[in-house]
């Protein structure tokens, strides 16, 4: 079978590209190696509770805000049930010195923090103006049809931590402002200001949870693709590209089937994409570059089922640090684990007063799992299960200190490691957000959608930006290599 576009990987980037191109009249085939679609949008159920694996909250969904407009175009705004988080503290940053709210709205954000840091008005004002200005300079964050090259933006070559320290004099406030950097696995010596600005400003605009699970997004997007005549194949692992001169001709599946196409989009880790191509067809320089870019750190997640009506639903996320610095990744110390965690209750339509479940997320390096590196989920042995139980108990001890009586509210718990992410999402070393952006090396660590092979393109969290909004914008950029991007932007703007 031959298609106009063959997309490998059904994470958010693949689903969105499939939506755009099938809507534009292209015959699309979306390939997914697993039996479930969605990548890190997947959910799973335990004890009647739904758990999100990746999407715990998202941003900029008020009317007139940027993700709201993209969601309208994709048919998500009116079909998802969303819950707006507490506008006076959608994230609470908990440090040894106290608890501090990150509020929605620029003035509200500033005024809430000035209650704790009254001498920082000028610094906070400049900080908010800067991150807003960076977002305004990126056309697809404003649905502008101006040309854009991320590598030409000055903020990609500035360190986020360095900038914050230059504007804010109080070291506690410096850490509070960066307190939710788990959303981009922030590294104080590597993360560019642009990454921090685009994510932080978007959440300051507004922050939301998807009620009853992020799999609802998968269902809507998948149904859109098939409704526009597209094909979705599950359990279809792509093994190898075949080439014709300098172009991709087809992709071979592990079942022996050959899927031909005019264009190919990879929503996999770039290293995996390279492994599917004859080494003579891709430059050794590009291969070396991809193989040597550092990945973001992985996550350990504990999934909690609460006893009925035992723990109140928190309409915010709770980021706790057992140290003053919130830049944990660059100072990761296994002997101090967990140095931090984020408690994120699940939004359920069953109750707005009590939480039925929650996720507790913290960092974990892949090297800690070396013993089980060559195993697969469900077949790692009792020593791996004991390793996870030990880590969960350490997290529960820390949680109990912040929420006395917390352990008595728990009916049961489950957990996942970077190995789980590697197995289900195909990320190298179980990375949480793909390739790590480094402001010292923007030309090397930023990957663009177009490859040297004329009909092969990239999308997903490894391209430019991650997160729901970042991947959405990356998908538009990818599709803009195939169709007229200005026409597409106009359609999104008028959706």
N, C-alpha and C positions, 0 to 999 in steps of 0.2 A: 504494500500500500504506500502511495506517495502523498505527502502533505505539503502545504505551503510552508508551515512552520512546525518543527519538532522541538518540544521543550522537555528537558531532562531535569526532573526534580519538582515535586509539588509543594515545596515550601511556599511561603507567601509570595516571594518574587515570581516563581513559576506560575502560580495561580493568577496573579495580577496580569502578567504578560499574556497568559492564555485568554483572560477576559478582554483585554484591549484588542488583541489581534483577531480573535474570533468575532468580536463585535464589529471590526472593520472589514469583515468579509473574508478573512484568510481561513483556509482549512488548517486546523490546529490539532496536533496530537500531543498530549501531555503524558509523560512516562513517569511512573513512580515505582521504585524498587520494593517498597513495603506494601502491606495489605491495607494500610490506612494513609489517607492524604494529609498534607498539612505541615510536615516538618515540625518545627517548634510551636506551631499553632495547635498541635494535637492535644487532646485531653484524654483522661482515663477515669474510670469510675471505680470506687471502692465504698462498700457499706452504704450505698445509695447516694454517695457524694461525688461531685464532679471536681476533678483537679486539672488545672491548666499546667502544661509543661513549660510554656515560655511566656505567653501573653498574660501577665498578671494585672497590668493596667496600661492605659494608653493616653494620648494627649490631643489637645487642640480640636475638640469636637463640639464646642459651642457653635451656634449659628454664626456664620461669617468667618469662622476660623478655618485654617488650611486643611486639616485632615477631614473635617466635616464635609468640605467641598469634594475632596477626593472620594470619600465614602458615598456621597450622593451619586457621583458618576458610576461607581461600582454597584450601586443598588444596596448598599449596606446601611445607610443612615436610618432609613425608615423600617428596616427589617430586623435590626438588632435591638435587643433590650439593653440599655446602658444605664449605669448608675454614676452620677457625678460625685466625686469625692468631696470631702470637707474643704470648702473654699478658704477657711482660715488655717488650714494645716493638712494638705493632702499627703504630705510626708512629714513625719516627726523624726528629727535627728536627735538621737540620744547619745550623749557623751558622758564621761565621768563627771564633768562640770555641770550637767543639767540637760534638759530636754528643750528643743527649739523647733518651732514650726516653719515649714516652707508653705507659703500661702499662694493662692491663685490671684492673678491680676498684679500688674507691676507695682501699683501703689500699695495694694494690700500686702504684697510680699515685703516691700520695704518697711511699711509701718509696723507690721508684726515683728520684724527683726529689730527695729529700733527700740522696741520695748525692753529688749535685752542688751542692746548695744547702742545706746543713745548718741554716742560720739561718732557714729559711722555713716551719718546721713549722706555726706558728699561722696564717700566711697561707694556706697550702695547705689546712689543715683548714677554715677559714672558706669558702674558695673552693669546695671540694667540697660542703660543706653547703649552700651557696647554690644551686649548679646542680642539686643533687638536689632541693632544696626547690621550685625553679621547676618541675621536671618533675612533682613530686608535686601541684602546684597545677593542672595541666592535666588535666582528667578523662579525656580520650581517650588520654593517655599511661599511664593506669592502669585503663582500662576501667571508669571510674566513670560513673554516669548523672547526675551533678550537672550543673546548667546551667552554661554557660561562655560568656564573651565575651572574646575575646583582647584587645580594646581596653580592658578593665577591669583587665588585669594590669599591675602597676606596673613590672615588668621590661621591658615593651615600650617604656617611655619612658626607659630608662637605657642609656647607651652601653656596649657590651661592653668596649672597650678602656679606657674610663674606670674601669669597675668593677675590672677586673683590676689596673690600676695602683694602685687604692686599697687593695687587699688584699695585693699582692705588692710588696716593696720592691726586690728585685733586678731591674734592667731586663732582664737576660738571661733570667731565668725568666719575666718578663712576656711576652717574645716567644716563649719555648718553649711556654707554655700556649696561645698563639694560633697556634702554628706550623702547624697543619693547617687554617687558616681558608680555604684554597682550596675546601674542601667547601661553603662558603657565601659565597664571594667576599667575605670579610670586609673591611670598610671601617672604619678606626679612628675616623672622624668621623661614621659613619652607622649601622653595624650595631647593632641592639638587643641587650642582654644576653640577652633571651629566646631569640633565634635561636641565639646561641652556646651557651647553656645546654642547650637541647633537643637540639642535635646533639652537642655534646661529651660530655654525660653519657651519651647513648645509646651512643656508641662506647666510652667508658670501661667500660660494662657488658660489652660484648663486641663484637669486630669480626671480620668474615667475608668471604671471597670466594666467589662462585658459580663452581663448577668447570665448565669447558667452555663458558662463555658465558651471558650474561644472556638470550639469545633463548629459552632453555629456559623462563624465566618467562613469556615471551610465549605460547609454545605451550600451556602449561598453562592460563593464564588465558583464552586464546581458545577452547580446547577446552571449558572450563567453560561459557562463554557459549553456544556452539552446543549443548552437551549439555543445557542448560536450556531449549533452544528458541529462543535468540536468533539474530539474523541479523548477519553481519559482511560489509560491502561494502568491498572494496579498490578503489583507483583511482576513488574516488567523492569528488570534490572538491566541498565545499559552497560555493555561491556566494552565496546570498541567502536570508534568511528571508522568508516571507510572513506577514502578520498578519491577524487577525480581531478587530476592536475593539482591545483592549489586550493581546491574547495572541498568541503565535506559533502559526500554523496548520500550517506546513510549512517544509521547507528544499528549495531548488532546487539540483540538482546540475549540474555543467558539461556533463553529457551530456543535459540536458533533463528528467531524471526528477524527480518531485516526491515527497518522502517526508513523509507527514503523521504527526503525533504529538500526544499529550496533554501530554507534558512534553519539554523539550529541555535537554540538558546540553552546555555547551561546554567542551571540554578544549583549547582553543586560546588563544593570547595574547588578553587582553581587547580589545586594539585591533582585532585581526582580527574578533572577535565583533561589535564595534560596527559595523565596516564592512559587515556583512551585514544590518544592520537599517535600516529607513527612519529617517532622522535625526529625523523628527517623533515617533517612538515611543520615543526614548531621550532623557533629559534632557541638555541642553547642558553642565550642570555635571559630570555623570558622564563625558561624552566628554572634556571639557577635563581632568578629573582624570586619566583613564587616559593621555591623550596626553602629559601632562606629568610623569608618574611616571618616574623614571629607571630604566633597566634595569640588571641586573647586567652586569659586564664579560664579554666572550667569552673563549674558550680557543683556543690553538694546541696541537695534539696531534701528536706524532710516534709512529708505530706501528713498533716494531722487531721484525724476525724474526732470531732468533739462530741462529748455526751450531749444529749438534747438539752437545749436551753441552759447551758452551763457557762459558756464564755460569750461575752457581749460582742456583737459585730462591730468592728472598728472601721469607720468610714475613712480610713487613712492607712498608710503604710508606715511601719515602725522600723527605722534603721537604728540598730544599737551597735555601739562601738565599745569594746573593752579597753580602749586606749584613746588618747586625745586626737591622734591623726586619723583622718578618714580616708587617706590615700593608702589603702592596705596593700594593693597589688605590688607596688614597688618595694614594700617592706614586709612581704609575706614571710611568716615565721611559723613553721609547723608546731614548734614547741609551745606556741601561744594560742593554738587553734581552739575555738574560733575567735579570731580577732574582731570579727563583726558578724552580724546577720541582719537580714530583713525579714520581718514578719508581715505577711500579706494575706489577710483573710479573703476567702472566696466569696464573691457576690452571688447570692442565691435568691430566686424569686420566692422561696419558701418563707423567708423571714428577713426583715431589715433590722431586727432588734438583737438577734443572736446569730453567731457564726456557726455554721455546721461543719466547716472545714477551713484549713489555712495551709499556706506553704511557708516554710522557713528556709531561706536561701543564704548560702555563704560560699566563699571561695574554696576551691580545691585544686591543687596542681596535679597534672596527669602523672607525674613521677611517683606520687604516693600510691598509685595503682599499678605499678610496674609488674607486680606479681601476677596480676590477672589480665595483663595486656592482650594476651592471645586467646582469651575466652569470650563467650558471647552471653548476652543477657539471659538469665535463668539457668545458666550452666557454669557458674563460677565457683561453686563449692561453699561449704559451711564456714570456712575461714573468712571468705568475703562477706558473708552475711553477718558474721560477728564483728568484722571491721565496721560495717555500716551501723550496727547496733551501738557500738562503742561511741561512734561519732554522734549519733542521735542523742545518746545520754549526755554527752558534753554540751550539746545545744540546749537540751532541756534544763540542765543546771543553770545555764546563763539566762534562759527565759524565765525560770522560776524567780530569779533575783529581781527581775524587772516587773513581773506580774505574779505576785505571791498567790499561791493556790493554782497556778497554771497547770501543773502536772495532774492535779486531781480532776481537771476538766476533760482530759484526753481519754477517749475510748480505745483508740489504736493509732498506729502511725506506720508509714512506709517511707522509703527513701530511694534516691537515685544519685549516681555519681557521674563524673565526666565520661566514664565508660558507657553509661546508658545513653548519653547524648551522642557519643560516637556511633553506637550501634544503630540508633533510630534516625539520626539526622545526617549522618555521613560527614560530620565535621571532624577535621584532623585533630587528634588528641582530645576530642570532646570539648573543643573550644566553645565558649558561650556565645561569642559574637564574631566568629571568624577571624580574619586577619587584623592584627593590631596596627592602628595608625600611629606613626611616629613623627612628631613635628620636626625632628632632626633630619628625617629622610622622607619628606613627602613624595618626592618623585619615585621612590622605590616602594613605599608602603601603600600608596593609593592606586587602586586598580580601576581602570575605566571599562565601559561595556564593550567597546570594539576590540577585537583581536586582530592579529596579522592575517588570519585566515578570513577572507572577505565575507563569508556567509555564516560565521560562527561568532556568537555574542554571549556576554555574561550578564547575569543578574543576581539579585539576592543580597544578603547582608555583607558579603565580602566586597561588594562594589560600592565605593564612595561612603555609604552610610548604612547603619543598621537600625533596628527598632521598626515599629509599624510605619511611622511616617517616613523614615529614611529609606526603607525597602520599597515603599510605595513610590517615592520619587525616583529611586534607582530603576524601578520597572518602567516608568515613563521614559527615562533616559534611554533604556535598552530598546524599547519599542520605537523610540524616535530615530533609531538607526535603520529601521525598516520602513516606517511610514513617516509622513510629514509631521514633525513634532509640533509645529505651530498650530496646525489644524487640530491635533489631539488636545493641546492645551486649551484651545478655544472651546472645544466640546466639554472638557472638564469644567472650565470656568462657567459655562452656561447650563450645567446639568441641573 
